[in-house]
């Protein structure tokens, strides 16, 4: 008689690994916002654009939440939590677009690479998360790789880097972004990421509606070009609604420094977007930087708890 072999169910991915996969997708979607967001940067004032962006994203996430987890009353305990998180992310986006009015994209991308280090500091201060020597080394390697990609392996371009008012605006925005990550973990009381995201988006929309009321009323929304609307929809659905859920899920399962380390991949994804949009490929030396960011992420993949 032959033995009966029982097939076990496929093992589920651990939460830390799922967090890494979520942030991998996050980095790709955020990179698209750099390439496509430029289409709407000068068409609408930052507060007005992001108010509409948050409104669309909240509608998408709200419908998704109702179709899956629902929106339980318990999720609305201490609503001030959502005002804090919504204010942090709304502030980041407004300062980002305000900075892009005068700053060169290369300069702002360089400032963005400071976010993981700032997030590690906030993670230590708010949550007591310890950044190990290995993680510090990985963050350093990732930063070098990202800068290598941003400046396209051109040392002369790096030396021309100058700090202007736009870069200063964006630096403060990146600080808000870095603070947001550990605050998600600190303020979450067991709510599902999609429900917590909905509350954050609604709060962000309310804050921006008050802060940017004049710009919202002054904008001729029906006169905007369809390309601008397409960019706004992408920013709302993919670069806001989807990425909000991804970063909230990852923040609940990974240390803040590891979550924000994926920003180092953004310049590499931007290159992919630019190639797809027909804007050409970089020189071969740039791929050295891409390799460094991959090494840094592989180091971060080890030893998750």
Helices and strands as residue ranges (DSSP letters): H 15-37, H 46-67, G 73-76, H 80-100, H 105-112, H 115-127, H 133-150, H 155-159, H 165-187, H 193-211, H 213-218, G 221-223, H 226-236, I 237-242, H 243-251, H 256-261, G 262-265, H 266-276, H 286-301
